[in-house]
């Protein structure tokens, strides 16, 4: 990279923050400058909270990118999801709906106009942005990547496995489909249990159930080992900009049972790397999980397929190389 100081102001704790820290590890001149998420309540002070002195280029998400615009530094905006998506209103509070429809929409539109380059993490997200904002602006798709050297399949074991572990990774929100977990769990075979993290939630919001096992918040550094203890990834989401947990699970050689919506079909090949189910169809999710639970060979074959797909399309090295080429072209 030709002596560029690339600064990425990011609120910590989100999936986008994780992706930008991966870029920081792979690009020597890339720096994430993290700030507390509560600062977005006072966006006009963000420039003081996150100084950009010395930046030759700014890489931000569209929500608050307008507050980091500088004449001296080109701006690259990446859509990790699209918060203005009207389809998501059913999963938002009235305050969020008001915020999304007024000031945030204006800020995103301004960021789209002012950015020197715009990217998205999936073709679904790129199309959604263009259609909703009526923009003809070109959006380059760069898929998120995972560290395939850390997220790896578990060592083979010949020991007989009585319990099948299904993993739900993410915040316990309706957008992630967490409210369907109890209904799915009740339809699973007796030797199948769902383990779930709590993301940023401080406590479990799911009812006590012997087939639902809370794990609690898990540091990102410990996630590879956790995936390796699981057999199947469950992703009953209603909307994803990309689906980082899906890519991580695929890298670890897990088959996936996920919703057939948004960006998920760009990651999961139905019938090859797992199964895509209609959104909210708990019967379909349970049926596919039970099918995978009964067939170690199918789990292995799908897991191997997913690992190969990650190595081809969703590695951190591939993602970093594409961003590096993009930054140097500006």
Short mmCIF file of the C-alpha atoms (twelve columns), coordinates in Angstrom:
data_MODEL
# 
_entry.id   MODEL 
# 
loop_
_atom_site.group_PDB 
_atom_site.id 
_atom_site.type_symbol 
_atom_site.label_atom_id 
_atom_site.label_alt_id 
_atom_site.label_comp_id 
_atom_site.label_asym_id 
_atom_site.label_seq_id 
_atom_site.Cartn_x 
_atom_site.Cartn_y 
_atom_site.Cartn_z 
_atom_site.pdbx_PDB_model_num 
ATOM 1   C CA . UNK A 1   0.000   0.000   0.000  1 
ATOM 2   C CA . UNK A 2   1.423   3.361   -1.038 1 
ATOM 3   C CA . UNK A 3   1.892   5.167   2.312  1 
ATOM 4   C CA . UNK A 4   -1.807  5.673   2.985  1 
ATOM 5   C CA . UNK A 5   -3.088  6.288   6.488  1 
ATOM 6   C CA . UNK A 6   -6.592  4.831   6.395  1 
ATOM 7   C CA . UNK A 7   -8.785  5.620   9.395  1 
ATOM 8   C CA . UNK A 8   -12.013 3.787   10.171 1 
ATOM 9   C CA . UNK A 9   -14.174 5.437   12.870 1 
ATOM 10  C CA . UNK A 10  -16.440 2.697   14.226 1 
ATOM 11  C CA . UNK A 11  -18.817 2.189   17.140 1 
ATOM 12  C CA . UNK A 12  -17.567 -0.922  18.883 1 
ATOM 13  C CA . UNK A 13  -19.638 -4.060  19.399 1 
ATOM 14  C CA . UNK A 14  -21.309 -4.523  16.015 1 
ATOM 15  C CA . UNK A 15  -20.629 -7.037  13.268 1 
ATOM 16  C CA . UNK A 16  -19.344 -4.183  11.105 1 
ATOM 17  C CA . UNK A 17  -16.848 -3.320  13.829 1 
ATOM 18  C CA . UNK A 18  -15.588 -6.918  13.815 1 
ATOM 19  C CA . UNK A 19  -15.090 -6.814  10.042 1 
ATOM 20  C CA . UNK A 20  -13.173 -3.534  10.190 1 
ATOM 21  C CA . UNK A 21  -10.893 -4.887  12.926 1 
ATOM 22  C CA . UNK A 22  -10.166 -7.851  10.639 1 
ATOM 23  C CA . UNK A 23  -9.118  -5.353  7.972  1 
ATOM 24  C CA . UNK A 24  -6.904  -3.649  10.546 1 
ATOM 25  C CA . UNK A 25  -5.094  -6.933  11.182 1 
ATOM 26  C CA . UNK A 26  -4.480  -7.525  7.474  1 
ATOM 27  C CA . UNK A 27  -3.703  -4.021  6.183  1 
ATOM 28  C CA . UNK A 28  -0.652  -2.367  7.811  1 
ATOM 29  C CA . UNK A 29  -1.844  1.221   7.229  1 
ATOM 30  C CA . UNK A 30  -5.441  0.655   8.323  1 
ATOM 31  C CA . UNK A 31  -6.509  1.939   11.755 1 
ATOM 32  C CA . UNK A 32  -9.845  1.434   13.497 1 
ATOM 33  C CA . UNK A 33  -10.677 4.262   15.884 1 
ATOM 34  C CA . UNK A 34  -13.408 2.878   18.089 1 
ATOM 35  C CA . UNK A 35  -15.943 4.864   20.065 1 
ATOM 36  C CA . UNK A 36  -18.740 3.953   22.464 1 
ATOM 37  C CA . UNK A 37  -22.067 3.257   20.687 1 
ATOM 38  C CA . UNK A 38  -23.842 5.759   22.935 1 
ATOM 39  C CA . UNK A 39  -22.051 8.587   21.142 1 
ATOM 40  C CA . UNK A 40  -24.364 8.122   18.147 1 
ATOM 41  C CA . UNK A 41  -27.039 9.774   20.286 1 
ATOM 42  C CA . UNK A 42  -24.973 12.947  19.884 1 
ATOM 43  C CA . UNK A 43  -23.653 12.575  16.327 1 
ATOM 44  C CA . UNK A 44  -22.589 16.188  15.940 1 
ATOM 45  C CA . UNK A 45  -19.843 15.671  18.531 1 
ATOM 46  C CA . UNK A 46  -18.429 12.581  16.801 1 
ATOM 47  C CA . UNK A 47  -15.658 14.559  15.046 1 
ATOM 48  C CA . UNK A 48  -14.378 15.637  18.465 1 
ATOM 49  C CA . UNK A 49  -14.718 12.147  19.935 1 
ATOM 50  C CA . UNK A 50  -12.924 10.499  17.009 1 
ATOM 51  C CA . UNK A 51  -10.241 12.852  15.656 1 
ATOM 52  C CA . UNK A 52  -9.113  12.070  12.119 1 
ATOM 53  C CA . UNK A 53  -5.823  13.948  12.183 1 
ATOM 54  C CA . UNK A 54  -3.326  12.372  9.789  1 
ATOM 55  C CA . UNK A 55  -5.927  10.413  7.828  1 
ATOM 56  C CA . UNK A 56  -5.356  10.196  4.081  1 
ATOM 57  C CA . UNK A 57  -8.591  8.241   3.604  1 
ATOM 58  C CA . UNK A 58  -11.665 7.572   5.761  1 
ATOM 59  C CA . UNK A 59  -13.540 4.258   5.657  1 
ATOM 60  C CA . UNK A 60  -16.901 4.343   7.433  1 
ATOM 61  C CA . UNK A 61  -20.418 2.959   7.515  1 
ATOM 62  C CA . UNK A 62  -23.100 5.186   5.932  1 
ATOM 63  C CA . UNK A 63  -25.127 5.971   9.066  1 
ATOM 64  C CA . UNK A 64  -22.732 8.570   10.467 1 
ATOM 65  C CA . UNK A 65  -20.168 8.883   7.677  1 
ATOM 66  C CA . UNK A 66  -21.304 12.424  6.904  1 
ATOM 67  C CA . UNK A 67  -19.847 13.564  10.238 1 
ATOM 68  C CA . UNK A 68  -16.413 12.285  9.225  1 
ATOM 69  C CA . UNK A 69  -16.263 13.952  5.799  1 
ATOM 70  C CA . UNK A 70  -13.055 15.919  5.212  1 
ATOM 71  C CA . UNK A 71  -11.940 17.798  2.107  1 
ATOM 72  C CA . UNK A 72  -8.429  16.508  2.698  1 
ATOM 73  C CA . UNK A 73  -9.420  12.820  2.948  1 
ATOM 74  C CA . UNK A 74  -11.464 10.804  0.421  1 
ATOM 75  C CA . UNK A 75  -14.398 8.879   1.885  1 
ATOM 76  C CA . UNK A 76  -15.214 5.198   1.312  1 
ATOM 77  C CA . UNK A 77  -18.609 4.093   2.608  1 
ATOM 78  C CA . UNK A 78  -19.505 0.429   3.186  1 
ATOM 79  C CA . UNK A 79  -23.076 -0.787  3.642  1 
ATOM 80  C CA . UNK A 80  -22.865 -3.769  6.015  1 
ATOM 81  C CA . UNK A 81  -26.651 -3.750  6.109  1 
ATOM 82  C CA . UNK A 82  -29.368 -1.255  5.269  1 
ATOM 83  C CA . UNK A 83  -30.993 0.145   8.390  1 
ATOM 84  C CA . UNK A 84  -33.545 2.147   6.374  1 
ATOM 85  C CA . UNK A 85  -35.061 -1.060  4.992  1 
ATOM 86  C CA . UNK A 86  -38.824 -0.560  5.214  1 
ATOM 87  C CA . UNK A 87  -39.313 -4.301  5.642  1 
ATOM 88  C CA . UNK A 88  -37.651 -3.998  9.048  1 
ATOM 89  C CA . UNK A 89  -40.206 -1.588  10.518 1 
ATOM 90  C CA . UNK A 90  -42.122 -4.465  12.077 1 
ATOM 91  C CA . UNK A 91  -38.993 -5.223  14.097 1 
ATOM 92  C CA . UNK A 92  -38.251 -1.628  15.160 1 
ATOM 93  C CA . UNK A 93  -39.521 0.647   17.929 1 
ATOM 94  C CA . UNK A 94  -41.499 3.763   17.001 1 
ATOM 95  C CA . UNK A 95  -38.509 5.903   17.977 1 
ATOM 96  C CA . UNK A 96  -36.292 3.914   15.623 1 
ATOM 97  C CA . UNK A 97  -38.855 4.220   12.830 1 
ATOM 98  C CA . UNK A 98  -38.974 8.001   13.304 1 
ATOM 99  C CA . UNK A 99  -35.177 8.218   13.395 1 
ATOM 100 C CA . UNK A 100 -34.786 6.068   10.277 1 
ATOM 101 C CA . UNK A 101 -37.405 8.029   8.322  1 
ATOM 102 C CA . UNK A 102 -36.025 11.492  9.104  1 
ATOM 103 C CA . UNK A 103 -32.480 12.458  10.075 1 
ATOM 104 C CA . UNK A 104 -30.792 9.088   9.508  1 
ATOM 105 C CA . UNK A 105 -32.241 8.786   6.024  1 
ATOM 106 C CA . UNK A 106 -30.917 12.259  5.203  1 
ATOM 107 C CA . UNK A 107 -27.453 11.394  6.553  1 
ATOM 108 C CA . UNK A 108 -27.297 8.169   4.529  1 
ATOM 109 C CA . UNK A 109 -28.347 9.998   1.359  1 
ATOM 110 C CA . UNK A 110 -25.661 12.633  1.960  1 
ATOM 111 C CA . UNK A 111 -23.034 9.949   2.581  1 
ATOM 112 C CA . UNK A 112 -24.001 8.234   -0.669 1 
ATOM 113 C CA . UNK A 113 -23.558 11.512  -2.564 1 
ATOM 114 C CA . UNK A 114 -20.311 12.595  -0.929 1 
ATOM 115 C CA . UNK A 115 -18.476 9.261   -0.852 1 
ATOM 116 C CA . UNK A 116 -15.668 8.774   -3.348 1 
ATOM 117 C CA . UNK A 117 -16.468 5.065   -3.438 1 
ATOM 118 C CA . UNK A 118 -19.389 3.000   -2.132 1 
ATOM 119 C CA . UNK A 119 -19.284 -0.709  -1.329 1 
ATOM 120 C CA . UNK A 120 -21.699 -3.284  0.065  1 
ATOM 121 C CA . UNK A 121 -21.091 -6.667  1.656  1 
ATOM 122 C CA . UNK A 122 -23.612 -8.531  -0.526 1 
ATOM 123 C CA . UNK A 123 -25.444 -8.132  -3.816 1 
ATOM 124 C CA . UNK A 124 -28.716 -8.179  -1.895 1 
ATOM 125 C CA . UNK A 125 -27.654 -5.177  0.191  1 
ATOM 126 C CA . UNK A 126 -26.368 -3.279  -2.844 1 
ATOM 127 C CA . UNK A 127 -29.664 -3.775  -4.709 1 
ATOM 128 C CA . UNK A 128 -31.695 -2.794  -1.652 1 
ATOM 129 C CA . UNK A 129 -29.805 0.484   -1.248 1 
ATOM 130 C CA . UNK A 130 -30.152 1.386   -4.921 1 
ATOM 131 C CA . UNK A 131 -33.854 0.525   -5.085 1 
ATOM 132 C CA . UNK A 132 -34.902 2.191   -1.831 1 
ATOM 133 C CA . UNK A 133 -32.945 5.412   -2.379 1 
ATOM 134 C CA . UNK A 134 -33.567 5.495   -6.113 1 
ATOM 135 C CA . UNK A 135 -29.841 5.731   -6.665 1 
ATOM 136 C CA . UNK A 136 -28.093 4.841   -9.905 1 
ATOM 137 C CA . UNK A 137 -24.736 5.075   -8.214 1 
ATOM 138 C CA . UNK A 138 -22.443 2.108   -8.737 1 
ATOM 139 C CA . UNK A 139 -21.926 0.023   -5.598 1 
ATOM 140 C CA . UNK A 140 -19.025 -2.410  -5.555 1 
ATOM 141 C CA . UNK A 141 -19.701 -5.677  -3.723 1 
ATOM 142 C CA . UNK A 142 -16.919 -6.959  -1.485 1 
ATOM 143 C CA . UNK A 143 -17.954 -9.961  0.570  1 
ATOM 144 C CA . UNK A 144 -16.964 -10.043 4.217  1 
ATOM 145 C CA . UNK A 145 -14.204 -12.478 5.062  1 
ATOM 146 C CA . UNK A 146 -13.304 -14.649 8.029  1 
ATOM 147 C CA . UNK A 147 -9.873  -15.715 9.201  1 
ATOM 148 C CA . UNK A 148 -9.807  -19.221 7.766  1 
ATOM 149 C CA . UNK A 149 -6.691  -19.977 9.800  1 
ATOM 150 C CA . UNK A 150 -8.555  -19.437 13.087 1 
ATOM 151 C CA . UNK A 151 -12.033 -20.580 12.080 1 
ATOM 152 C CA . UNK A 152 -11.283 -24.190 11.165 1 
ATOM 153 C CA . UNK A 153 -13.134 -27.513 11.413 1 
ATOM 154 C CA . UNK A 154 -12.770 -29.457 14.647 1 
ATOM 155 C CA . UNK A 155 -10.286 -32.344 14.658 1 
ATOM 156 C CA . UNK A 156 -11.980 -35.579 13.618 1 
ATOM 157 C CA . UNK A 157 -13.258 -37.699 16.464 1 
ATOM 158 C CA . UNK A 158 -14.242 -41.347 16.336 1 
ATOM 159 C CA . UNK A 159 -16.080 -41.268 19.662 1 
ATOM 160 C CA . UNK A 160 -19.818 -41.971 19.592 1 
ATOM 161 C CA . UNK A 161 -21.801 -38.777 19.970 1 
ATOM 162 C CA . UNK A 162 -25.101 -39.035 21.799 1 
ATOM 163 C CA . UNK A 163 -26.069 -35.355 21.775 1 
ATOM 164 C CA . UNK A 164 -26.360 -33.226 18.630 1 
ATOM 165 C CA . UNK A 165 -25.524 -29.599 19.302 1 
ATOM 166 C CA . UNK A 166 -27.296 -26.918 17.299 1 
ATOM 167 C CA . UNK A 167 -25.827 -23.429 17.589 1 
ATOM 168 C CA . UNK A 168 -27.614 -20.068 17.457 1 
ATOM 169 C CA . UNK A 169 -25.154 -17.166 17.360 1 
ATOM 170 C CA . UNK A 170 -26.287 -13.562 17.717 1 
ATOM 171 C CA . UNK A 171 -28.406 -11.158 19.698 1 
ATOM 172 C CA . UNK A 172 -31.665 -12.515 21.065 1 
ATOM 173 C CA . UNK A 173 -33.828 -10.267 18.923 1 
ATOM 174 C CA . UNK A 174 -36.842 -10.817 16.701 1 
ATOM 175 C CA . UNK A 175 -34.789 -9.699  13.701 1 
ATOM 176 C CA . UNK A 176 -32.465 -12.640 14.348 1 
ATOM 177 C CA . UNK A 177 -35.459 -14.957 14.751 1 
ATOM 178 C CA . UNK A 178 -34.726 -15.693 18.416 1 
ATOM 179 C CA . UNK A 179 -38.446 -15.739 19.264 1 
ATOM 180 C CA . UNK A 180 -38.827 -18.894 17.145 1 
ATOM 181 C CA . UNK A 181 -36.202 -20.894 19.056 1 
ATOM 182 C CA . UNK A 182 -38.621 -22.398 21.644 1 
ATOM 183 C CA . UNK A 183 -41.032 -23.587 18.926 1 
ATOM 184 C CA . UNK A 184 -38.184 -25.104 16.918 1 
ATOM 185 C CA . UNK A 185 -36.700 -26.762 20.012 1 
ATOM 186 C CA . UNK A 186 -40.015 -28.437 20.912 1 
ATOM 187 C CA . UNK A 187 -40.041 -30.177 17.527 1 
ATOM 188 C CA . UNK A 188 -36.518 -31.567 17.716 1 
ATOM 189 C CA . UNK A 189 -35.586 -35.133 18.579 1 
ATOM 190 C CA . UNK A 190 -34.651 -35.917 22.153 1 
ATOM 191 C CA . UNK A 191 -30.926 -36.073 21.450 1 
ATOM 192 C CA . UNK A 192 -30.843 -32.581 19.883 1 
ATOM 193 C CA . UNK A 193 -30.262 -29.406 21.881 1 
ATOM 194 C CA . UNK A 194 -29.974 -25.744 20.870 1 
ATOM 195 C CA . UNK A 195 -27.132 -23.747 22.389 1 
ATOM 196 C CA . UNK A 196 -27.377 -19.987 22.083 1 
ATOM 197 C CA . UNK A 197 -25.230 -16.962 22.782 1 
ATOM 198 C CA . UNK A 198 -26.690 -13.703 23.999 1 
ATOM 199 C CA . UNK A 199 -24.707 -11.221 21.948 1 
ATOM 200 C CA . UNK A 200 -25.000 -7.786  23.527 1 
ATOM 201 C CA . UNK A 201 -27.942 -8.881  25.672 1 
ATOM 202 C CA . UNK A 202 -27.098 -8.975  29.380 1 
ATOM 203 C CA . UNK A 203 -29.450 -11.843 30.190 1 
ATOM 204 C CA . UNK A 204 -31.500 -14.526 28.511 1 
ATOM 205 C CA . UNK A 205 -34.966 -13.495 27.323 1 
ATOM 206 C CA . UNK A 206 -35.995 -17.045 26.399 1 
ATOM 207 C CA . UNK A 207 -38.148 -19.200 28.696 1 
ATOM 208 C CA . UNK A 208 -36.473 -22.047 30.594 1 
ATOM 209 C CA . UNK A 209 -36.364 -25.162 28.432 1 
ATOM 210 C CA . UNK A 210 -34.101 -28.216 28.779 1 
ATOM 211 C CA . UNK A 211 -33.541 -28.154 25.011 1 
ATOM 212 C CA . UNK A 212 -32.425 -24.507 25.034 1 
ATOM 213 C CA . UNK A 213 -29.009 -24.064 26.619 1 
ATOM 214 C CA . UNK A 214 -27.760 -20.483 27.183 1 
ATOM 215 C CA . UNK A 215 -24.038 -19.891 26.797 1 
ATOM 216 C CA . UNK A 216 -23.965 -16.185 27.570 1 
ATOM 217 C CA . UNK A 217 -21.845 -13.526 25.888 1 
ATOM 218 C CA . UNK A 218 -18.748 -14.999 24.221 1 
ATOM 219 C CA . UNK A 219 -15.649 -12.924 23.343 1 
ATOM 220 C CA . UNK A 220 -14.882 -12.936 19.625 1 
ATOM 221 C CA . UNK A 221 -11.505 -14.588 20.289 1 
ATOM 222 C CA . UNK A 222 -13.276 -17.637 21.757 1 
ATOM 223 C CA . UNK A 223 -15.775 -18.107 18.929 1 
ATOM 224 C CA . UNK A 224 -13.689 -20.537 16.801 1 
ATOM 225 C CA . UNK A 225 -13.443 -23.016 19.686 1 
ATOM 226 C CA . UNK A 226 -17.172 -22.683 20.314 1 
ATOM 227 C CA . UNK A 227 -18.104 -23.424 16.698 1 
ATOM 228 C CA . UNK A 228 -15.862 -26.504 16.848 1 
ATOM 229 C CA . UNK A 229 -17.989 -27.888 19.692 1 
ATOM 230 C CA . UNK A 230 -21.160 -27.638 17.603 1 
ATOM 231 C CA . UNK A 231 -22.707 -29.804 14.880 1 
ATOM 232 C CA . UNK A 232 -25.164 -27.514 13.067 1 
ATOM 233 C CA . UNK A 233 -25.654 -23.752 12.771 1 
ATOM 234 C CA . UNK A 234 -29.208 -22.448 13.097 1 
ATOM 235 C CA . UNK A 235 -29.913 -19.016 11.575 1 
ATOM 236 C CA . UNK A 236 -33.683 -18.270 11.533 1 
ATOM 237 C CA . UNK A 237 -33.043 -14.591 10.750 1 
ATOM 238 C CA . UNK A 238 -35.497 -12.313 8.979  1 
ATOM 239 C CA . UNK A 239 -32.870 -10.000 7.468  1 
ATOM 240 C CA . UNK A 240 -29.075 -10.003 7.068  1 
ATOM 241 C CA . UNK A 241 -26.754 -7.631  5.261  1 
ATOM 242 C CA . UNK A 242 -24.262 -10.480 4.939  1 
ATOM 243 C CA . UNK A 243 -24.405 -13.118 7.679  1 
ATOM 244 C CA . UNK A 244 -20.995 -13.188 9.346  1 
ATOM 245 C CA . UNK A 245 -21.970 -15.969 11.761 1 
ATOM 246 C CA . UNK A 246 -22.945 -18.117 8.774  1 
ATOM 247 C CA . UNK A 247 -19.549 -17.610 7.132  1 
ATOM 248 C CA . UNK A 248 -17.757 -18.354 10.416 1 
ATOM 249 C CA . UNK A 249 -19.721 -21.578 10.902 1 
ATOM 250 C CA . UNK A 250 -19.090 -22.605 7.295  1 
ATOM 251 C CA . UNK A 251 -15.357 -22.051 7.785  1 
ATOM 252 C CA . UNK A 252 -15.553 -24.380 10.789 1 
ATOM 253 C CA . UNK A 253 -17.132 -27.084 8.653  1 
ATOM 254 C CA . UNK A 254 -20.694 -26.873 9.953  1 
ATOM 255 C CA . UNK A 255 -23.830 -27.435 7.878  1 
ATOM 256 C CA . UNK A 256 -26.337 -24.587 8.115  1 
ATOM 257 C CA . UNK A 257 -30.108 -24.412 8.557  1 
ATOM 258 C CA . UNK A 258 -31.025 -20.825 7.704  1 
ATOM 259 C CA . UNK A 259 -33.810 -18.596 6.460  1 
ATOM 260 C CA . UNK A 260 -34.226 -18.318 2.710  1 
ATOM 261 C CA . UNK A 261 -34.053 -14.539 2.664  1 
ATOM 262 C CA . UNK A 262 -31.916 -11.459 2.034  1 
ATOM 263 C CA . UNK A 263 -28.197 -12.251 1.630  1 
ATOM 264 C CA . UNK A 264 -28.259 -15.787 3.046  1 
ATOM 265 C CA . UNK A 265 -28.626 -17.583 -0.343 1 
ATOM 266 C CA . UNK A 266 -25.387 -15.883 -1.445 1 
ATOM 267 C CA . UNK A 267 -23.614 -17.864 1.277  1 
ATOM 268 C CA . UNK A 268 -25.571 -21.094 1.734  1 
ATOM 269 C CA . UNK A 269 -26.198 -23.332 -1.275 1 
ATOM 270 C CA . UNK A 270 -29.464 -25.105 -0.515 1 
ATOM 271 C CA . UNK A 271 -29.058 -28.875 -0.424 1 
ATOM 272 C CA . UNK A 272 -25.265 -28.652 -0.691 1 
ATOM 273 C CA . UNK A 273 -24.048 -26.655 2.304  1 
ATOM 274 C CA . UNK A 274 -27.218 -26.889 4.337  1 
ATOM 275 C CA . UNK A 275 -30.894 -26.084 3.987  1 
ATOM 276 C CA . UNK A 276 -32.777 -22.839 3.357  1 
ATOM 277 C CA . UNK A 277 -36.173 -22.647 5.035  1 
ATOM 278 C CA . UNK A 278 -39.061 -20.189 4.638  1 
ATOM 279 C CA . UNK A 279 -38.825 -17.343 7.149  1 
ATOM 280 C CA . UNK A 280 -40.556 -18.279 10.398 1 
ATOM 281 C CA . UNK A 281 -41.431 -21.832 9.312  1 
ATOM 282 C CA . UNK A 282 -40.532 -23.646 12.532 1 
ATOM 283 C CA . UNK A 283 -41.738 -26.985 11.119 1 
ATOM 284 C CA . UNK A 284 -39.318 -26.718 8.192  1 
ATOM 285 C CA . UNK A 285 -36.410 -25.732 10.428 1 
ATOM 286 C CA . UNK A 286 -37.062 -28.626 12.805 1 
ATOM 287 C CA . UNK A 287 -37.433 -31.094 9.929  1 
ATOM 288 C CA . UNK A 288 -34.088 -30.111 8.375  1 
ATOM 289 C CA . UNK A 289 -32.270 -30.093 11.715 1 
ATOM 290 C CA . UNK A 290 -33.635 -33.554 12.550 1 
ATOM 291 C CA . UNK A 291 -32.548 -34.775 9.116  1 
ATOM 292 C CA . UNK A 292 -29.011 -33.508 9.739  1 
ATOM 293 C CA . UNK A 293 -29.026 -34.935 13.265 1 
ATOM 294 C CA . UNK A 294 -29.790 -38.405 11.882 1 
ATOM 295 C CA . UNK A 295 -27.015 -38.348 9.283  1 
ATOM 296 C CA . UNK A 296 -23.370 -37.842 10.337 1 
ATOM 297 C CA . UNK A 297 -22.316 -38.396 6.722  1 
ATOM 298 C CA . UNK A 298 -24.601 -35.633 5.457  1 
ATOM 299 C CA . UNK A 299 -23.311 -33.251 8.129  1 
ATOM 300 C CA . UNK A 300 -19.741 -34.063 7.152  1 
ATOM 301 C CA . UNK A 301 -20.361 -33.698 3.402  1 
ATOM 302 C CA . UNK A 302 -22.149 -30.375 3.794  1 
ATOM 303 C CA . UNK A 303 -19.525 -29.132 6.224  1 
ATOM 304 C CA . UNK A 304 -16.723 -29.971 3.796  1 
ATOM 305 C CA . UNK A 305 -18.614 -28.215 0.995  1 
ATOM 306 C CA . UNK A 306 -19.000 -25.104 3.153  1 
ATOM 307 C CA . UNK A 307 -15.345 -25.048 4.137  1 
ATOM 308 C CA . UNK A 308 -14.322 -25.216 0.477  1 
ATOM 309 C CA . UNK A 309 -16.708 -22.385 -0.421 1 
ATOM 310 C CA . UNK A 310 -15.292 -20.160 2.327  1 
ATOM 311 C CA . UNK A 311 -11.743 -20.818 1.139  1 
ATOM 312 C CA . UNK A 312 -12.812 -19.755 -2.355 1 
ATOM 313 C CA . UNK A 313 -15.032 -16.753 -1.604 1 
ATOM 314 C CA . UNK A 314 -15.112 -15.590 2.017  1 
ATOM 315 C CA . UNK A 315 -11.588 -15.396 3.442  1 
ATOM 316 C CA . UNK A 316 -10.176 -12.396 5.284  1 
ATOM 317 C CA . UNK A 317 -7.189  -12.334 2.931  1 
ATOM 318 C CA . UNK A 318 -9.443  -12.096 -0.117 1 
ATOM 319 C CA . UNK A 319 -11.519 -9.340  1.472  1 
ATOM 320 C CA . UNK A 320 -8.434  -7.355  2.545  1 
ATOM 321 C CA . UNK A 321 -6.853  -7.632  -0.908 1 
ATOM 322 C CA . UNK A 322 -10.003 -6.278  -2.549 1 
ATOM 323 C CA . UNK A 323 -10.201 -3.330  -0.151 1 
ATOM 324 C CA . UNK A 324 -6.499  -2.613  -0.591 1 
ATOM 325 C CA . UNK A 325 -6.941  -2.484  -4.354 1 
ATOM 326 C CA . UNK A 326 -9.965  -0.214  -3.899 1 
ATOM 327 C CA . UNK A 327 -8.175  2.190   -1.536 1 
ATOM 328 C CA . UNK A 328 -5.178  2.479   -3.842 1 
ATOM 329 C CA . UNK A 329 -7.408  3.260   -6.825 1 
ATOM 330 C CA . UNK A 330 -8.791  6.437   -5.230 1 
# 
